[in-house]
């Protein structure tokens, strides 16, 4: 199970830039438009399994894993802590000598020492995402603009929380960034 601990401090697209791109010259829809920007980012992050901007996550694995623990979303920049909780509720922090971060896709934690059989669960706290918007590929930013614009055009469906299909242009822009799983 993955839990977002700290969301990005800002969105990759500013409200003023999106309003300029969409030629919106009023403030009536600012709150809704800000929500659409966040929704578009979240959608693309989930679709690509890749965090755009710096955010903190916790991965929890029940029991002792048989292999590496995948860290999602990707673009892991740091592992803050790895802790084991035993069946009695006692927590032990592992040192970095007990595990290693594997950079393959998906990034994962591999344990270098055997885990106790009494392990109830393992928590891994980590950061993912770029430090700055300039580090996000231009194609992904274009996809964010396009998806946000689409949400705005279909805002009545968006407000009703009904399904809003993703434009083919967005899919074409993100295709090269999708992870192929076998």
Buried (B, 14 or more C-beta within 10 A) or exposed (E): EEEBEEBBEEBBBEBEBBBEEBEBEEEEBBEBBBBBBBBBBBBBBEBBBBBBBBBBBBBEBEEBBEEBBBBBBBBBBEBEEBBBBBEEEEEEEBEEEBBBBBEEEBBBBEBEEEBEEEBBBBBBBBBBBBEEBEEBBEBBBBBBBBBBBBBBEBBEEBEEEEEBEBBEBBEEBBEEBEEEEE
